[in-house]
Amino acid sequence: MNGYVLMGFLTEKGLTAKDLVSSQKGKLISLNVNATTENAVKIMSENNFSQPIVTNEGRIIGFLNEYYFNSQTMKNHCK
């Protein structure tokens, strides 16, 4: 595939989002929209996530991008 090496779930054809979630033993790990930065860092590091999903009242509303999170944290820290 144009020099890229497919790894993990990308190597298996026909997988759905349901398949990926069920491979986590039914446990969907997410951040609540009101999570603190400390809580976000803890969840991301404990689960080796770089882009955890963000939920509000049980609904997925987006995701937290590690690069954006780090750049905003540093920007706010340096003020």
C-alpha positions as a printed NumPy array, in Angstrom:
array([[  0.   ,   0.   ,   0.   ],
       [  2.3  ,   2.779,  -1.25 ],
       [  5.12 ,   2.049,   1.178],
       [  2.94 ,   1.919,   4.294],
       [  2.914,  -1.11 ,   6.568],
       [ -0.503,  -1.954,   7.932],
       [ -0.51 ,  -2.965,  11.565],
       [ -3.004,  -4.176,  14.156],
       [ -6.681,  -4.057,  13.291],
       [ -5.914,  -2.552,   9.879],
       [ -4.535,  -5.887,   8.68 ],
       [ -7.88 ,  -7.635,   9.107],
       [-10.429,  -6.988,   6.394],
       [-14.124,  -6.602,   7.113],
       [-13.821,  -5.4  ,  10.714],
       [-16.47 ,  -3.02 ,  11.969],
       [-16.425,  -0.513,  14.818],
       [-18.504,  -3.021,  16.783],
       [-15.787,  -5.651,  16.294],
       [-13.126,  -3.289,  17.616],
       [-15.156,  -2.308,  20.675],
       [-16.099,  -5.906,  21.441],
       [-12.415,  -6.852,  21.33 ],
       [-12.029,  -4.613,  24.389],
       [-14.281,  -6.987,  26.338],
       [-17.273,  -4.653,  26.015],
       [-15.595,  -1.835,  27.901],
       [-15.645,   1.453,  26.02 ],
       [-13.161,   3.825,  27.628],
       [-13.842,   7.506,  27.089],
       [-13.396,  10.957,  28.56 ],
       [-16.364,  12.912,  29.812],
       [-16.626,  16.37 ,  28.273],
       [-16.037,  17.828,  31.769],
       [-12.923,  15.734,  32.533],
       [ -9.96 ,  17.587,  34.013],
       [ -6.647,  17.645,  32.195],
       [ -5.194,  15.491,  34.956],
       [ -7.919,  12.897,  34.449],
       [ -7.431,  12.991,  30.674],
       [ -3.683,  12.387,  31.024],
       [ -4.314,   9.517,  33.453],
       [ -6.819,   7.773,  31.162],
       [ -4.653,   8.306,  28.087],
       [ -1.501,   6.956,  29.74 ],
       [ -3.157,   4.014,  31.514],
       [ -4.771,   2.851,  28.269],
       [ -2.049,   3.881,  25.816],
       [ -4.473,   6.157,  23.952],
       [ -3.43 ,   9.072,  21.781],
       [ -6.971,  10.042,  20.741],
       [ -9.597,   9.043,  23.308],
       [-13.234,   9.647,  22.483],
       [-15.105,  12.354,  24.381],
       [-18.662,  11.792,  25.578],
       [-21.461,  13.932,  26.966],
       [-24.43 ,  12.273,  28.64 ],
       [-23.417,   8.914,  27.166],
       [-23.144,  10.161,  23.575],
       [-19.909,  10.425,  21.611],
       [-19.31 ,  14.077,  20.735],
       [-15.724,  13.975,  19.502],
       [-12.205,  12.978,  20.396],
       [ -9.197,  14.509,  22.095],
       [ -6.158,  14.686,  19.853],
       [ -2.904,  14.189,  21.784],
       [ -0.983,  16.734,  19.693],
       [ -3.649,  19.418,  20.132],
       [ -3.983,  18.615,  23.838],
       [ -0.23 ,  18.929,  24.385],
       [  0.113,  22.146,  22.37 ],
       [ -2.793,  23.805,  24.199],
       [ -1.485,  22.675,  27.575],
       [  1.948,  24.108,  26.833],
       [  0.467,  27.335,  25.442],
       [ -1.633,  27.85 ,  28.578],
       [  1.249,  26.874,  30.866],
       [  3.576,  29.445,  29.284],
       [  1.202,  32.405,  29.762]])
